[in-house]
Amino acid sequence: MKNTLDTVKSLIGGVSGVLISAIGLLVLAQVVFGKAASINVIGNLQAIVDGFVGTGASLAGVITLLLVVGLLQSGKKSGD
């Protein structure tokens, strides 16, 4: 059972690492190509952050932001 859980945890960590790297690559592509980039990654990220801390933000949004940041940080080890 522990082996299965470790395998699933490793798989999820790998997938989330790939997705976070892809976000960085897409942001870089949008900076380089500007309007020619078909996906507005920076605008989408701004909309997400605005939902957390913008004009319509609430305490629940701030708590959600803290949870998301905590989840992203929990995957990193102190030696990384």
C-alpha contacts under 8 A as a table, 3 or more apart, distances in Angstrom:
res1	aa1	res2	aa2	distance
1	M	4	T	5.17
1	M	5	L	6.34
2	K	5	L	5.12
2	K	6	D	6.12
3	N	6	D	5.10
3	N	7	T	6.16
4	T	7	T	5.06
4	T	8	V	6.22
5	L	8	V	5.13
5	L	9	K	6.02
6	D	9	K	5.04
6	D	10	S	6.01
7	T	10	S	5.09
7	T	11	L	6.13
8	V	11	L	5.03
8	V	12	I	6.15
9	K	12	I	5.21
9	K	13	G	6.09
10	S	13	G	5.07
10	S	14	G	6.14
11	L	14	G	5.12
11	L	15	V	6.21
12	I	15	V	5.13
12	I	16	S	6.10
13	G	16	S	5.23
13	G	17	G	6.09
13	G	75	G	6.78
14	G	17	G	5.08
14	G	18	V	6.26
15	V	18	V	5.14
15	V	19	L	6.23
16	S	19	L	5.03
16	S	20	I	6.11
17	G	20	I	5.24
17	G	21	S	6.17
18	V	21	S	5.10
18	V	22	A	6.09
19	L	22	A	4.93
19	L	23	I	6.27
20	I	23	I	5.12
20	I	24	G	6.48
21	S	24	G	5.14
21	S	25	L	6.25
22	A	25	L	4.96
22	A	26	L	6.05
23	I	26	L	5.10
23	I	27	V	6.15
23	I	41	V	7.79
24	G	27	V	5.19
24	G	28	L	6.22
25	L	28	L	5.08
25	L	29	A	6.13
26	L	29	A	4.93
26	L	30	Q	6.15
26	L	41	V	6.64
27	V	30	Q	5.13
27	V	31	V	6.24
27	V	41	V	5.96
27	V	42	I	6.27
28	L	31	V	5.08
28	L	32	V	6.21
29	A	32	V	5.12
29	A	33	F	5.89
29	A	34	G	7.82
29	A	37	A	7.02
30	Q	33	F	5.20
30	Q	34	G	5.07
30	Q	35	K	7.44
30	Q	36	A	7.93
30	Q	37	A	5.50
30	Q	39	I	7.67
30	Q	40	N	7.19
30	Q	41	V	7.14
30	Q	42	I	7.60
31	V	34	G	5.42
33	F	36	A	5.47
33	F	37	A	5.59
34	G	37	A	5.88
35	K	38	S	7.37
37	A	40	N	7.20
40	N	43	G	5.39
40	N	44	N	6.24
41	V	44	N	5.07
41	V	45	L	6.15
42	I	45	L	5.11
42	I	46	Q	6.12
43	G	46	Q	5.01
43	G	47	A	6.18
44	N	47	A	5.05
44	N	48	I	6.29
45	L	48	I	5.07
45	L	49	V	6.21
46	Q	49	V	5.17
46	Q	50	D	5.91
47	A	50	D	4.96
47	A	51	G	6.16
48	I	51	G	5.14
48	I	52	F	6.62
49	V	52	F	5.05
49	V	53	V	6.17
49	V	54	G	7.22
50	D	53	V	5.21
50	D	54	G	4.13
50	D	55	T	7.28
50	D	56	G	7.92
50	D	57	A	7.50
51	G	54	G	5.64
51	G	55	T	7.81
51	G	56	G	6.54
51	G	57	A	5.85
51	G	61	G	7.03
52	F	57	A	5.44
52	F	58	S	7.47
52	F	61	G	4.56
52	F	62	V	5.61
52	F	64	T	7.50
52	F	65	L	6.22
53	V	56	G	7.60
53	V	57	A	5.04
53	V	58	S	7.57
53	V	61	G	6.94
53	V	62	V	6.49
54	G	57	A	5.22
57	A	60	A	7.91
57	A	61	G	5.81
57	A	62	V	7.40
58	S	61	G	5.17
58	S	62	V	6.58
59	L	62	V	5.14
59	L	63	I	6.19
60	A	63	I	5.09
60	A	64	T	6.05
61	G	64	T	5.00
61	G	65	L	6.15
62	V	65	L	5.01
62	V	66	L	6.29
63	I	66	L	5.08
63	I	67	L	6.23
64	T	67	L	5.03
64	T	68	V	6.18
65	L	68	V	5.14
65	L	69	V	6.19
66	L	69	V	5.17
66	L	70	G	6.02
67	L	70	G	4.96
67	L	71	L	6.10
68	V	71	L	5.09
68	V	72	L	6.22
69	V	72	L	5.11
69	V	73	Q	6.13
70	G	73	Q	5.09
70	G	74	S	6.00
71	L	74	S	5.14
71	L	75	G	6.93
72	L	75	G	5.94
72	L	76	K	7.59
73	Q	76	K	5.50
74	S	77	K	7.48
76	K	80	D	6.46
77	K	80	D	5.48
